[in-house]
Every structure is written in C-alpha cells, then in structure tokens.
Amino acid sequence: MIPLEYELILSALLLAIGLYGILARKNGIIVLMSIEIVLNAAVLNFVAFSAYKGDPAGGVFALLAIAVAAAEAAVGLAVFLSIYQ
C-alpha cells in the first residue's frame, strides 16, 4: 500500500501545477485543463484519506466529483466552441 504522505505530496504537486496553469496562462482551453488538474488533486485527497481511514465515503464522493468534472468540461468546451465559431 502506498503511504499517505506520498499521495498527499502528489496531490500538492497537482494542485501547484493546476494553480500555475490557471494564473499564468491566458488560453481558455489551458485554463480549463488546469481547473481539471486542481479538481483531480482534490479527488486524490478524498481517495487517499478514504483508503487511510477505511471509509468508502471518500470514494463515493470522488465518483460524484468526477461526474461533475465531466459535465463541467462538456459545458466549458461547448461555450468555447460557440464563442470561437
């Protein structure tokens, strides 16, 4: 089993990469991808603590967050396509 510290370090790295992409880039598609990376960092935290505690609630919330992320990506891409068309 992977230690909790390693998962939290990976999550912090993903958060930092995502925040850099949000703050430093001006391309809308890159910003949307960076938002997805930040959301994945949060989901990784939920799954890591869920596995650490042995509670399946974090995994269920992670599935819900992935579904919300898919809907957000679809709506974001539709908005960009309608703007740039």
Order of alpha helices (4+ residues) and beta strands (2+ residues): alpha-alpha-alpha
